[in-house]
Every structure is written in C-alpha cells, then in structure tokens.
Amino acid sequence: MSNDDSRVTPPGDAQPRSSRARGEESPSGADAFVLPEFDSLPDLAPLPDLAPLPDLAPLPDLDEFLKADPLAGFDEAMAAQADTISSRDDDALPSAASTGDISSLPTSPSMPAVPSPPAVSTAPTQNAAPTFTVAASQADAAPTYAATASSQTSPAQEPNERVAHPAGRLSWGEQRTTNSATPIGLAISGAVVVVSGIISLVHAGGSDHKRPTLPPPALDTKQQVLHVPGYRGAATNTHSLSPEWASGVATAWTIPTTNGPAGTPPQMYVDGSVLYLAADDLMEDRRGSAVTVSAYDLSSNEPTLLWTSTGPTENSAIMSSHTPAFLSDDDQVFFHDVVIDKATGAQTQAPWKRDYPLAVADDIVVTCSTTTTCSGWTREGSDWTNLWTTTTATQSGYGLHNHDLGYAPAGTALAGSGAQAAVLVPTAPNELPQILNVHTGEVTTLNNPDGNANYWKVEVATDGFLVYERSEQVGLLFEPNGTLQSTFTAEPYLPTVSHDGRQPTTSDIQTFMTRTKAQWAAGTIALTGTDECAIEYKLTADNATHTISIPSAARPNMTPGCYFDPADARVSVDGSALYIDTFNFQDTSTYFIDTAKGLSFTSNDLNEATHLTWVFDDMLIGQTDGGIRAFVPATS
C-alpha cells in the first residue's frame, strides 16, 4: 500500500494536519500544509485609547530567588514549636499551629488558598462509630496506626513542660484508625505550596504585599485533647467514680522503679494520699534480707518523695502475694515483720518474724503463720508483748486472697468493734471458715446447722460475717462472736456491685443478694442478652436502670450467655461514667465509658498496668515496666 493510500480525507475535503512535527515539514514545500483562502475581512472600528499603566516595582532577581533554600529556617520553627508542646510520659500529640508570617515576599490576592485537610468526624452513629487510637506510645500502638513518638518521664521532670496526652482509644462500632502525625507533613507540604505559589507570582508579576499564613489543620476533636502533665484534682476519696472519667483517660506522671535483687518489683500500698512502695533488698554485707520502703505524697501536681528507708527482715526477700500484704494505723505501717513510722520512715523489726499481719484493732496486731497458728501482739513503747497464740485450722499460703465475694475492699478481715472485734482466719479452701476474737484469741468455726456445703465464700461486713454456699444459693449471717443470726436464699443471678471501697453491713449484703439493690455502693453493673450483649447498670440513688451497647473492642470477647466477671467495676453516682476492668477472663482491656455519648476509652498503658489501685475518685495507679504510673481523666 502506498503512502497516498493511507491518507484519510475528512468530510468536506478539508485537508488533515500532518502527523510530523512542524520542524519536520518539507522545506521544498512539496508536501507543505496549504492554508485555505479566505474572503476579505470586514472593516473594524478602531479601539479606544487606554489609560497608561502605572509604574510597577521591579521584580526580584529570579535566579537569586531560585537559589535560596525554600525550607530555610523551617527546622528552627519546628524546634520552637516542639519546645511549646513536648512529650513527657505518654506520647505527644503535635499541636497544629500557623507557620507564621513570611516577610519580604510579595503575594497576590489571586493566589489560591492553601487547603486544609478534611476533618475526621467523631460523632457516633446509631449502629457503629469510629474507633480512634490517639497519640499511642511506640510500645503501645500497633505499627499500622502508631500516631506519634513516645518518651519516658519521671517526677523529676521540668514542671513547666507541656505534653499532649492521649485521651485514650475510643471504641464504639466498627474500628477505624486515624494518623494524628500530620501537622509536620502538612507544614512541609504547605511550605512547598507557598514557595510554588510565590514562584508563580513572580512569573505573573503580582504586586500585592499581604503576607500569607498556613491555615491550621482540621484535626479530629478527640485528637486535640491536650493533657498537661500532673494531677490537678481535689485529692479526695469519696468512694465514688468521678464523672470526669467520661472524658477518657490520660497519664499524669510515672514514678520510676527497679526490681530488687530477687528480680521482683516493689509492692504498693495506699493509705490516704500517701503511696508506700516496699521492695526486697539486701543488707550492706549482702548476707541478710532487707526491705527498702519509700513514701510518696500523691496529693500535689506531681508525687513528692517523703522519705526512703531500709531495714532488716526475717521474712523472705522475695515479696509474696499474701493478702493483705500491708496494714496501717494512725502512726505506723506494717509490712511483714517490719514496722514503719509514717512520719519519719524509721523501721523497727517486729518479733513475729515470718508471720503476716492480718488486722489491727484497739492497738492489737493480729498475725497468722500460713500454717496453723495466729497470735495477738501489743506494744508499749518499743517493746512488743504477745497477748495470745491460738491454734487454727490449716491456713492458706495466700492469706485471704479469693476468699470473699468482692463486696468489701480486698483483704478486709476485721468485723465488729471493742470487745466483740473479730477477724477472719485465712483457712485453706478445704477447711470450714473460722474467726477469732482480737482480744482473747478465741476461735469459732462458722457452721451451717443444716450441713455444710463443699464450696463457700466469706464476706466480712462491718458488723459480722456472711458465709455464702453457692451450690445451695444460701447465705448465712453471723455476728462477730460467731452466733448465727439468720439465713436467706439468694437470687441465682446477681449483678456486679460497684467496687467503691466501702464495707457493707450484713443487712446491706442480704438486701443486695435478695433484691439486687446495693445500698452501700453507687450502683450495680451487669450484662444482658444472649447473642447480642448489652451493659445494664442500675443506680442506687434513684433505682433507675439504664442500658448501653458493648464497646466494639470488647465484643470479640463476649461469651454465649453474656458472662460478666470483671476484675473491677465502678459507676459514677450520676451514671455518666463507667469503669470496667476486663469484661471476662477472655478480655485483656480496661475501659472508661461515657454513657451519655456512647463512647468508650482505653489505653495500652492502662491495659498493661497491673495491681491497679484507686487513690482518689479521679486517680488510679498501676504498676508498669517503667514504674508506678498514675492515670487521671483526660480533661482533668
């Protein structure tokens, strides 16, 4: 086929444009493009005269401008910004701010505005709302949604440092993650846009000298919650969950700790606003066991170290899991065989050696051996006197751990007062429960006259003892002297009582177990449903029952029948906030829930903490690999 055959002539015999470049056209004109002839154009009216243009300022030298570093000074600006908001204990959330004025560079009103990134909505939907992980630490966050860097801190950190603290991970409905580490990238890209716009302006010859600024990025509102380090609450414990927890959870401070020679972390004890840490140690000759105790006042912005002392102990250098581990009275703290002065930290060694303190009342310290004896001790001056020693049934090596129903604070052993004061003996699981009189050491076994069950729990009330035989759902109420007061049949399915730290009476316990109303607590919490579980909480103040959905993060851990067995749970008096430490044995997370907005919060730091202990209504502390960490409401 010839070249002529391959040509296509469009309709109307118009000639097509050559496929070759203009420079490739034939110079001879043999194959040149021929313009069609046109008729003469009509005469046009002359244009009107225009006013002369004003003189313009000379443009800057373009070559010199292009040689300049467009990001000069950017590192200094970012360093200044980082100094304003820096990471302390948790992960810092970069603060979005204007880049400031750019001086001596012309701009034009026609220059397009630098767009801000689209905002991410946090409004929960009826069925599913987003899940966010805000400012998670490197150790906490999965790589796919790690937002910012993390750094360690201590109470000795500069008091004026500011840091962005996470408000926690919101979980409700389907999970979605956002990356909050956008301000730096936005600033860099914004700077490039500004430079590009200036270059375009130079070429266009604009003369307006208004100074451009970058708009702040539209961050999600939850990501913008900044928590200044430290504690600013009222430092009170009214035995009620603060409604402020509905805002989420943040870290206030961390007390660094180290493991002792035996490799065990220190044990914690809170008495009022003071935290006591007891760690295993060795004497100076490295041959004898010792205990190092430190006291911190937690009522201020940051912990204040009151004192640290070290003294010998006859007990094992390895800290045990005996419950209770500590006791205290007005002036002293008892830990194993060590007596510590609250004011000075001075330690003295008690004569009960390897026994464990169980209760203190009327200046009498009751100790038990974990074998088959208990003793009563009193002190005059610096001298201890053994009042009595009594033989008991075989005892548990873990003390009162797992003996109770969780209605009274953990480790509670004392009931009654005065001459009727009695303590619960930490008997082994295969033994019947026993109590003993604080003043005389007399032992009484708590028997069921109709026959004892094989499995039971004992709850220590202010005025007596409850023995609950779960297989029969029968409760037996005993007076402090061991006299059977009454029996009752309990409801088969009981909700969880808000663990507010109050000790109930025997009447309170009976009312709850028969009518599910916990008069000594803020309310009760339970799960309802079978396949689709929901949280049901009842407030004691108005006896009102409320139902909310399960946090999405906890839904995979729900079991058939909606089994609910939290390690700890609380509800605020007004019902605006819930605290749930794991829903069941499959769950590993701790949640704060805003019941009004349908949001739940958690954090990896909180989930990894152990031995969680309430200090105030708005402070929870726990043990982590980095030390003792304090958690507070995000907006406090």
C-alpha positions as CSV (number, residue, x, y, z in Angstrom):
1,M,0.0,0.0,0.0
2,S,1.4,3.5,-1.0
3,N,1.5,6.5,1.3
4,D,-1.2,8.0,-0.7
5,D,-3.5,5.1,0.0
6,S,-3.0,5.5,3.8
7,R,-4.2,9.1,3.9
8,V,-7.7,9.8,5.1
9,T,-9.6,12.8,3.9
10,P,-12.2,14.2,6.3
11,P,-15.6,15.2,5.2
12,G,-15.9,18.4,3.2
13,D,-12.5,17.7,1.6
14,A,-10.7,19.6,4.4
15,Q,-7.0,18.7,4.5
16,P,-5.8,16.9,7.6
17,R,-2.8,18.2,9.6
18,S,0.5,16.5,9.0
19,S,1.4,13.9,11.6
20,R,5.0,15.1,11.6
21,A,6.3,17.9,13.7
22,R,6.5,21.4,12.3
23,G,10.3,21.2,12.1
24,E,10.0,18.0,10.0
25,E,7.9,19.6,7.3
26,S,9.5,19.5,3.8
27,P,11.5,22.7,3.1
28,S,10.7,22.4,-0.6
29,G,7.0,22.9,0.0
30,A,6.1,19.9,-2.0
31,D,4.4,18.4,1.0
32,A,3.7,21.7,2.8
33,F,0.5,22.5,4.5
34,V,-1.6,24.9,2.5
35,L,-3.9,27.3,4.3
36,P,-7.3,27.8,2.6
37,E,-8.1,31.1,1.1
38,F,-10.4,33.5,2.9
39,D,-12.5,36.4,1.8
40,S,-11.5,39.9,2.8
41,L,-12.3,40.7,6.4
42,P,-14.8,43.5,7.1
43,D,-13.6,46.9,8.4
44,L,-13.5,47.1,12.2
45,A,-13.9,50.2,14.4
46,P,-10.7,51.4,15.9
47,L,-10.1,50.6,19.6
48,P,-10.5,53.3,22.2
49,D,-7.4,54.8,23.8
50,L,-6.4,53.2,27.1
51,A,-5.0,55.0,30.2
52,P,-1.3,54.5,30.7
53,L,-0.4,51.7,33.2
54,P,1.2,52.8,36.5
55,D,4.8,52.0,37.0
56,L,5.4,48.8,38.8
57,A,8.1,48.0,41.3
58,P,11.0,46.0,39.8
59,L,10.7,42.3,40.3
60,P,13.3,40.4,42.4
61,D,16.0,38.6,40.6
62,L,14.6,35.2,39.7
63,D,17.9,33.4,39.6
64,E,18.8,34.6,43.1
65,F,15.4,33.7,44.3
66,L,15.6,30.2,42.9
67,K,19.0,29.7,44.6
68,A,17.5,30.3,48.0
69,D,16.7,27.3,50.3
70,P,12.8,27.2,50.4
71,L,12.9,25.5,53.8
72,A,15.5,27.7,55.4
73,G,14.5,28.4,59.0
74,F,12.0,25.6,58.9
75,D,13.9,23.4,61.4
76,E,14.2,26.3,63.8
77,A,10.5,27.0,63.5
78,M,9.6,23.4,64.2
79,A,12.0,23.2,67.1
80,A,10.4,26.3,68.6
81,Q,7.0,24.7,68.2
82,A,8.2,21.4,69.8
83,D,9.5,23.4,72.8
84,T,6.0,24.6,73.4
85,I,4.4,21.1,73.4
86,S,6.9,18.3,74.2
87,S,6.5,14.7,75.0
88,R,6.7,13.7,78.7
89,D,5.4,10.3,79.8
90,D,2.9,9.4,77.2
91,D,3.0,10.2,73.5
92,A,3.0,13.8,72.4
93,L,0.3,14.9,70.1
94,P,1.8,17.6,67.7
95,S,0.0,20.8,68.1
96,A,-1.4,22.3,64.9
97,A,-0.4,26.0,64.5
98,S,0.2,28.6,61.9
99,T,3.6,28.7,60.3
100,G,3.7,32.4,61.0
101,D,4.3,35.3,58.6
102,I,6.7,35.1,55.7
103,S,8.2,38.5,55.4
104,S,9.5,40.5,52.4
105,L,8.0,38.2,49.8
106,P,5.2,39.6,47.6
107,T,1.9,37.8,47.2
108,S,-1.1,38.3,45.1
109,P,-4.8,38.3,46.1
110,S,-5.4,35.9,43.3
111,M,-3.1,33.4,44.9
112,P,-5.1,30.2,45.7
113,A,-5.6,29.5,49.4
114,V,-3.7,26.5,50.8
115,P,-6.4,23.9,51.6
116,S,-6.6,22.3,55.0
117,P,-7.1,18.5,55.2
118,P,-10.6,17.3,55.7
119,A,-11.7,17.0,59.3
120,V,-12.5,13.5,60.7
121,S,-15.8,13.3,62.4
122,T,-16.1,11.7,65.8
123,A,-19.9,11.8,66.1
124,P,-21.0,8.2,66.9
125,T,-23.6,6.7,64.7
126,Q,-26.5,4.8,66.0
127,N,-25.1,1.4,64.9
128,A,-21.4,1.9,64.5
129,A,-19.0,4.8,65.2
130,P,-15.3,5.1,64.5
131,T,-12.5,3.8,66.7
132,F,-9.5,6.0,67.2
133,T,-6.2,5.4,68.9
134,V,-5.0,8.9,69.9
135,A,-1.3,9.6,70.5
136,A,-0.4,6.0,71.4
137,S,3.1,5.3,72.5
138,Q,5.5,3.3,70.5
139,A,5.3,0.5,72.9
140,D,1.5,0.6,72.9
141,A,0.4,1.2,69.4
142,A,0.5,-1.2,66.5
143,P,2.6,0.0,63.6
144,T,-0.4,0.4,61.4
145,Y,-1.8,3.2,63.5
146,A,1.0,4.5,65.6
147,A,0.4,8.2,65.8
148,T,3.4,9.8,67.5
149,A,6.6,9.1,69.2
150,S,6.9,8.3,72.9
151,S,9.3,9.1,75.7
152,Q,9.8,8.1,79.3
153,T,9.5,10.6,82.2
154,S,9.8,10.8,85.9
155,P,8.5,13.0,88.7
156,A,11.8,15.0,88.4
157,Q,10.8,16.3,85.0
158,E,10.7,20.0,84.5
159,P,7.3,21.3,85.9
160,N,6.7,23.7,83.1
161,E,6.9,21.1,80.3
162,R,3.8,20.6,78.4
163,V,2.8,17.4,76.7
164,A,0.0,16.0,74.7
165,H,-1.6,13.1,76.4
166,P,-3.8,10.6,74.8
167,A,-7.5,10.7,75.7
168,G,-7.5,7.0,75.1
169,R,-8.8,4.8,72.3
170,L,-12.4,5.4,71.5
171,S,-14.1,2.2,70.6
172,W,-17.7,2.0,69.5
173,G,-19.0,0.2,66.5
174,E,-16.6,-0.7,63.7
175,Q,-12.9,0.1,64.1
176,R,-11.2,2.8,62.1
177,T,-7.8,4.3,62.8
178,T,-6.5,7.8,62.1
179,N,-3.0,9.1,61.9
180,S,-2.5,12.2,64.0
181,A,1.1,12.7,63.0
182,T,0.0,15.0,60.1
183,P,0.9,18.6,61.2
184,I,4.6,18.2,60.4
185,G,4.0,16.7,56.9
186,L,1.3,19.3,56.3
187,A,3.7,22.1,57.3
188,I,6.3,20.8,54.9
189,S,3.9,20.3,52.0
190,G,2.4,23.7,52.9
191,A,5.7,25.4,52.7
192,V,6.3,23.8,49.3
193,V,2.9,25.1,48.2
194,V,3.7,28.6,49.4
195,V,7.1,28.6,47.6
196,S,5.5,27.3,44.4
197,G,2.8,30.0,44.7
198,I,5.5,32.7,45.2
199,I,7.4,31.4,42.2
200,S,4.2,31.5,40.1
201,L,3.5,35.0,41.4
202,V,7.0,36.2,40.4
203,H,6.4,35.0,36.9
204,A,2.9,36.5,36.9
205,G,4.2,39.9,38.1
206,G,1.8,40.3,41.1
207,S,2.4,43.2,43.4
208,D,0.2,42.7,46.5
209,H,2.3,42.6,49.6
210,K,-0.1,40.8,52.0
211,R,1.7,38.1,54.0
212,P,0.3,34.6,53.6
213,T,-0.2,32.2,56.5
214,L,-0.9,28.5,56.5
215,P,-4.3,27.6,58.0
216,P,-4.2,25.1,60.9
217,P,-5.1,21.5,60.0
218,A,-8.6,20.4,61.0
219,L,-7.8,17.7,63.4
220,D,-10.4,15.4,65.0
221,T,-11.7,16.9,68.2
222,K,-10.6,14.0,70.3
223,Q,-7.1,14.2,68.9
224,Q,-7.0,17.9,70.0
225,V,-7.5,17.0,73.7
226,L,-4.3,18.0,75.4
227,H,-3.5,17.0,79.0
228,V,-0.9,19.0,80.8
229,P,1.3,16.6,82.9
230,G,0.5,16.3,86.5
231,Y,-2.5,15.9,88.8
232,R,-4.9,18.8,89.4
233,G,-7.8,17.1,91.1
234,A,-9.3,17.6,94.5
235,A,-7.2,14.8,96.1
236,T,-10.2,13.3,97.8
237,N,-11.6,9.8,98.0
238,T,-15.3,9.8,98.5
239,H,-15.5,6.2,97.4
240,S,-17.2,7.2,94.1
241,L,-16.1,7.2,90.5
242,S,-15.6,10.8,89.3
243,P,-17.9,11.8,86.4
244,E,-14.7,13.3,84.8
245,W,-13.7,9.8,83.6
246,A,-16.4,10.2,80.9
247,S,-13.8,12.3,79.0
248,G,-11.3,9.5,78.7
249,V,-8.0,8.5,80.4
250,A,-4.6,10.2,80.4
251,T,-1.3,9.6,82.2
252,A,-0.4,12.2,84.9
253,W,3.1,11.0,85.9
254,T,5.3,8.0,86.4
255,I,7.5,7.1,89.4
256,P,10.4,5.1,88.0
257,T,11.1,1.8,89.9
258,T,13.6,-1.0,89.6
259,N,13.3,-4.6,90.6
260,G,15.1,-5.8,93.7
261,P,18.0,-8.3,93.9
262,A,15.5,-11.2,93.7
263,G,14.1,-9.7,90.4
264,T,10.7,-8.8,91.9
265,P,9.0,-5.4,91.5
266,P,8.0,-3.4,94.6
267,Q,4.7,-3.9,96.3
268,M,2.2,-0.9,96.6
269,Y,0.1,0.2,99.4
270,V,-2.0,3.4,99.5
271,D,-3.1,4.9,102.8
272,G,-4.9,8.2,102.4
273,S,-2.9,10.3,99.9
274,V,0.4,8.6,100.6
275,L,1.8,5.7,98.5
276,Y,4.1,3.3,100.1
277,L,6.5,1.1,98.0
278,A,8.2,-1.9,99.6
279,A,11.0,-3.6,97.6
280,D,13.1,-6.6,98.5
281,D,16.8,-5.7,99.2
282,L,19.9,-6.9,100.9
283,M,21.8,-5.7,103.9
284,E,25.2,-4.0,103.3
285,D,27.1,-7.2,103.9
286,R,24.9,-8.8,101.2
287,R,24.1,-11.7,103.5
288,G,20.9,-10.7,105.1
289,S,17.5,-9.9,103.7
290,A,16.2,-6.3,103.9
291,V,13.2,-4.2,102.8
292,T,13.5,-0.8,101.3
293,V,10.4,1.3,101.8
294,S,9.6,4.7,100.1
295,A,6.7,7.0,100.8
296,Y,5.3,9.5,98.3
297,D,2.6,12.2,98.8
298,L,0.3,12.0,95.8
299,S,-2.0,15.0,96.6
300,S,0.1,17.5,94.6
301,N,0.7,18.1,90.9
302,E,3.5,15.5,91.0
303,P,4.5,12.9,93.6
304,T,6.6,14.2,96.4
305,L,9.1,11.8,97.9
306,L,8.7,12.0,101.7
307,W,11.4,9.5,102.7
308,T,13.1,6.2,101.9
309,S,14.4,3.7,104.5
310,T,16.0,0.3,104.5
311,G,15.9,-2.2,107.3
312,P,16.4,-6.0,108.0
313,T,13.6,-8.6,107.8
314,E,13.3,-12.2,108.9
315,N,10.8,-12.8,106.1
316,S,11.7,-13.9,102.6
317,A,13.4,-11.3,100.5
318,I,11.1,-12.2,97.6
319,M,7.8,-10.3,98.0
320,S,4.9,-12.7,98.5
321,S,1.3,-12.5,97.2
322,H,-0.1,-12.8,100.6
323,T,-3.4,-10.8,101.2
324,P,-3.3,-8.4,102.9
325,A,0.3,-7.5,102.4
326,F,0.1,-4.2,104.4
327,L,-1.7,-2.9,107.4
328,S,-1.7,0.6,109.0
329,D,-2.9,2.5,112.0
330,D,-2.7,6.2,112.7
331,D,1.1,6.3,113.1
332,Q,2.5,3.1,111.6
333,V,2.6,0.9,108.5
334,F,3.1,-2.9,109.0
335,F,4.7,-4.9,106.2
336,H,5.6,-8.5,107.0
337,D,7.7,-8.2,110.2
338,V,8.7,-4.6,109.6
339,V,7.1,-1.7,111.4
340,I,7.5,1.6,109.7
341,D,7.0,5.1,111.2
342,K,4.7,7.1,108.9
343,A,6.3,10.4,109.7
344,T,10.0,9.5,109.5
345,G,10.2,6.2,107.7
346,A,12.2,4.7,110.6
347,Q,12.0,0.9,110.6
348,T,11.9,-1.5,113.5
349,Q,11.7,-5.2,113.3
350,A,8.7,-6.9,114.9
351,P,9.0,-10.2,116.9
352,W,6.5,-12.2,114.8
353,K,9.2,-13.0,112.2
354,R,7.7,-15.0,109.3
355,D,4.1,-14.4,110.3
356,Y,1.9,-12.0,108.3
357,P,-0.1,-9.1,109.9
358,L,-3.8,-9.8,109.3
359,A,-5.6,-7.0,111.1
360,V,-5.1,-4.2,113.7
361,A,-7.7,-3.0,116.2
362,D,-7.5,-1.4,119.6
363,D,-3.7,-1.3,119.4
364,I,-3.6,-5.1,118.9
365,V,-1.9,-6.5,115.8
366,V,-3.2,-10.0,114.8
367,T,-0.7,-12.1,112.8
368,C,-1.1,-15.5,111.2
369,S,1.6,-18.0,110.2
370,T,0.1,-19.5,107.0
371,T,0.3,-22.8,108.8
372,T,-1.9,-23.5,111.9
373,T,-1.3,-20.6,114.4
374,C,-2.4,-17.0,114.9
375,S,-1.2,-14.5,117.5
376,G,-2.1,-11.2,119.1
377,W,0.5,-8.5,119.8
378,T,0.5,-5.2,121.6
379,R,3.3,-2.7,122.1
380,E,4.3,-0.4,124.9
381,G,7.0,2.0,123.9
382,S,9.4,0.0,121.8
383,D,8.6,-3.4,123.4
384,W,6.2,-5.9,121.9
385,T,4.1,-8.2,124.1
386,N,2.5,-11.4,122.9
387,L,-1.1,-11.4,124.2
388,W,-2.1,-14.8,122.9
389,T,-1.3,-17.5,120.4
390,T,-4.1,-19.8,119.1
391,T,-4.2,-23.0,117.0
392,T,-6.4,-22.8,113.9
393,A,-7.4,-25.0,111.0
394,T,-4.9,-25.3,108.2
395,Q,-4.3,-21.9,106.6
396,S,-3.9,-20.8,103.1
397,G,-0.4,-19.6,102.0
398,Y,-2.1,-16.7,100.1
399,G,-3.9,-15.3,103.1
400,L,-7.5,-14.0,102.3
401,H,-6.9,-14.0,98.6
402,N,-10.0,-15.3,96.8
403,H,-11.9,-15.9,100.0
404,D,-14.6,-13.2,99.5
405,L,-17.3,-12.1,97.1
406,G,-15.8,-8.7,96.4
407,Y,-18.3,-6.6,98.3
408,A,-15.9,-5.2,100.8
409,P,-12.4,-3.9,99.9
410,A,-9.9,-6.7,99.2
411,G,-8.1,-8.0,102.3
412,T,-10.7,-6.9,104.7
413,A,-10.6,-9.2,107.8
414,L,-12.0,-7.2,110.7
415,A,-15.7,-7.1,111.8
416,G,-17.2,-5.6,114.9
417,S,-15.5,-3.4,117.4
418,G,-14.5,-3.2,121.0
419,A,-14.6,-6.5,122.9
420,Q,-16.6,-8.1,120.1
421,A,-14.0,-7.3,117.4
422,A,-13.1,-10.4,115.4
423,V,-11.0,-11.3,112.4
424,L,-11.5,-13.9,109.7
425,V,-8.8,-16.6,109.7
426,P,-7.4,-17.3,106.3
427,T,-8.2,-21.0,106.3
428,A,-7.4,-23.3,103.4
429,P,-10.1,-24.0,100.8
430,N,-10.9,-27.4,102.2
431,E,-11.4,-26.1,105.7
432,L,-14.5,-24.6,107.2
433,P,-14.3,-20.8,107.9
434,Q,-13.1,-19.7,111.3
435,I,-13.0,-16.4,113.1
436,L,-11.1,-15.4,116.2
437,N,-11.6,-12.7,118.9
438,V,-9.0,-9.9,118.7
439,H,-8.7,-9.5,122.4
440,T,-8.8,-13.1,123.6
441,G,-7.8,-15.2,120.5
442,E,-10.8,-17.4,121.0
443,V,-11.5,-19.4,117.7
444,T,-15.0,-20.1,116.4
445,T,-15.9,-22.2,113.4
446,L,-18.8,-20.8,111.3
447,N,-21.0,-23.9,110.8
448,N,-24.2,-24.4,109.0
449,P,-26.6,-26.3,111.3
450,D,-28.3,-27.9,108.3
451,G,-25.0,-29.2,107.0
452,N,-22.0,-27.5,105.5
453,A,-21.5,-27.2,101.7
454,N,-18.3,-28.2,100.0
455,Y,-17.8,-24.7,98.4
456,W,-18.3,-21.4,100.2
457,K,-17.2,-17.8,100.2
458,V,-17.0,-15.5,103.2
459,E,-17.7,-11.8,103.1
460,V,-16.5,-9.6,106.1
461,A,-19.1,-6.9,107.0
462,T,-18.8,-4.1,109.4
463,D,-21.0,-5.9,111.9
464,G,-20.4,-9.6,111.2
465,F,-19.8,-12.2,108.6
466,L,-21.6,-13.7,105.6
467,V,-21.0,-17.3,104.6
468,Y,-22.4,-18.0,101.1
469,E,-22.8,-21.5,99.9
470,R,-23.0,-21.1,96.2
471,S,-24.2,-24.6,95.4
472,E,-27.3,-24.1,97.5
473,Q,-27.6,-20.4,97.0
474,V,-27.9,-20.0,100.7
475,G,-26.5,-17.1,102.8
476,L,-25.7,-17.4,106.5
477,L,-25.2,-14.2,108.6
478,F,-23.1,-14.5,111.7
479,E,-22.5,-12.0,114.5
480,P,-18.8,-11.1,115.3
481,N,-18.8,-13.6,118.1
482,G,-19.8,-16.4,115.7
483,T,-23.5,-16.6,116.6
484,L,-25.7,-17.5,113.6
485,Q,-28.1,-14.5,113.1
486,S,-30.2,-15.6,110.1
487,T,-30.2,-17.4,106.8
488,F,-31.7,-16.5,103.4
489,T,-31.9,-17.7,99.8
490,A,-30.1,-15.6,97.3
491,E,-31.1,-14.7,93.8
492,P,-29.4,-17.1,91.3
493,Y,-28.0,-14.3,89.0
494,L,-26.6,-11.3,90.8
495,P,-25.1,-8.2,89.1
496,T,-21.7,-6.9,89.9
497,V,-21.5,-4.3,92.7
498,S,-19.7,-1.1,92.0
499,H,-16.4,-1.5,93.9
500,D,-16.4,1.8,95.6
501,G,-14.2,0.9,98.5
502,R,-16.9,0.8,101.2
503,Q,-17.5,-2.0,103.6
504,P,-21.2,-3.1,103.8
505,T,-23.2,-4.2,106.8
506,T,-24.8,-7.7,107.0
507,S,-28.2,-6.1,106.3
508,D,-26.7,-4.4,103.1
509,I,-25.5,-7.8,101.9
510,Q,-28.8,-9.6,102.5
511,T,-30.7,-6.8,100.7
512,F,-28.5,-7.0,97.7
513,M,-28.5,-10.8,97.4
514,T,-32.3,-11.0,97.7
515,R,-33.4,-7.7,96.0
516,T,-30.3,-6.8,93.9
517,K,-30.0,-3.4,95.4
518,A,-26.6,-2.4,96.7
519,Q,-27.4,0.3,99.2
520,W,-23.7,0.8,100.3
521,A,-22.5,1.4,96.7
522,A,-23.2,3.8,93.8
523,G,-25.0,1.0,91.8
524,T,-24.6,-2.3,90.1
525,I,-23.5,-3.4,86.6
526,A,-24.4,-6.5,84.6
527,L,-24.6,-7.8,81.0
528,T,-27.9,-8.6,79.5
529,G,-28.9,-10.6,76.4
530,T,-27.7,-13.9,74.9
531,D,-26.2,-13.5,71.5
532,E,-26.2,-9.6,71.5
533,C,-24.8,-8.4,74.8
534,A,-25.5,-5.0,76.3
535,I,-24.4,-3.3,79.5
536,E,-27.1,-2.8,82.1
537,Y,-26.4,-0.6,85.1
538,K,-28.7,0.4,88.0
539,L,-28.1,3.5,90.1
540,T,-28.7,3.2,93.8
541,A,-29.6,6.9,94.1
542,D,-32.8,6.7,92.0
543,N,-33.1,2.9,91.5
544,A,-33.2,3.6,87.7
545,T,-31.9,1.0,85.2
546,H,-30.0,2.0,82.1
547,T,-28.8,0.0,79.1
548,I,-26.0,0.8,76.7
549,S,-24.1,-1.1,74.0
550,I,-20.9,-3.1,74.5
551,P,-17.7,-1.3,73.3
552,S,-16.7,-2.7,70.0
553,A,-13.2,-3.6,71.3
554,A,-14.9,-5.9,73.9
555,R,-17.4,-7.6,71.5
556,P,-15.0,-10.3,70.3
557,N,-14.6,-11.4,73.9
558,M,-18.3,-11.8,74.6
559,T,-19.3,-15.4,75.5
560,P,-22.6,-17.1,74.9
561,G,-25.0,-16.0,77.7
562,C,-23.0,-12.8,78.1
563,Y,-20.9,-13.9,81.0
564,F,-19.7,-11.0,83.1
565,D,-16.9,-11.3,85.6
566,P,-14.8,-8.1,85.8
567,A,-11.7,-7.8,87.9
568,D,-13.1,-4.4,89.0
569,A,-16.0,-2.2,88.0
570,R,-17.4,1.2,89.1
571,V,-20.2,3.5,88.1
572,S,-20.4,7.2,89.0
573,V,-23.2,8.3,91.3
574,D,-24.9,10.2,88.4
575,G,-24.4,7.3,86.0
576,S,-22.4,9.4,83.5
577,A,-19.3,7.3,83.6
578,L,-18.5,3.6,83.9
579,Y,-15.2,1.8,84.7
580,I,-14.8,-1.8,83.7
581,D,-11.5,-3.7,84.2
582,T,-12.0,-6.6,81.7
583,F,-15.4,-8.0,81.0
584,N,-14.4,-11.6,81.5
585,F,-11.5,-14.0,81.5
586,Q,-11.0,-13.6,77.8
587,D,-10.8,-9.8,77.9
588,T,-7.5,-8.0,78.5
589,S,-8.6,-4.4,78.3
590,T,-9.7,-1.8,80.8
591,Y,-12.5,0.6,79.8
592,F,-13.8,4.0,80.8
593,I,-17.2,4.6,79.2
594,D,-19.1,7.8,78.5
595,T,-22.7,6.6,78.9
596,A,-24.3,9.8,77.5
597,K,-22.3,10.0,74.2
598,G,-21.9,6.2,73.8
599,L,-18.1,6.4,73.7
600,S,-15.5,4.1,75.4
601,F,-11.9,4.8,76.1
602,T,-8.9,2.6,76.9
603,S,-5.1,2.9,76.5
604,N,-2.4,0.4,76.1
605,D,-0.5,1.8,79.1
606,L,-3.6,1.2,81.2
607,N,-4.1,-2.3,79.8
608,E,-0.6,-3.3,80.6
609,A,-0.6,-2.0,84.1
610,T,-1.0,-4.5,87.0
611,H,-2.1,-4.1,90.6
612,L,-4.4,-1.2,89.8
613,T,-5.2,0.7,92.9
614,W,-7.6,3.6,93.5
615,V,-6.1,6.6,95.2
616,F,-8.7,9.3,94.7
617,D,-12.0,9.5,92.9
618,D,-10.1,10.8,89.9
619,M,-6.8,8.9,90.2
620,L,-5.9,5.3,89.5
621,I,-2.4,4.0,89.7
622,G,-0.8,0.8,88.4
623,Q,2.5,-1.0,88.1
624,T,4.2,-1.0,84.7
625,D,7.6,-2.0,83.3
626,G,8.6,1.7,83.6
627,G,7.4,2.2,87.1
628,I,4.3,3.3,89.0
629,R,2.0,5.2,86.6
630,A,-0.9,7.4,87.5
631,F,-4.0,7.6,85.3
632,V,-6.4,10.5,85.5
633,P,-9.4,11.8,83.5
634,A,-8.3,13.2,80.1
635,T,-9.9,16.6,80.8
636,S,-8.7,17.0,84.4
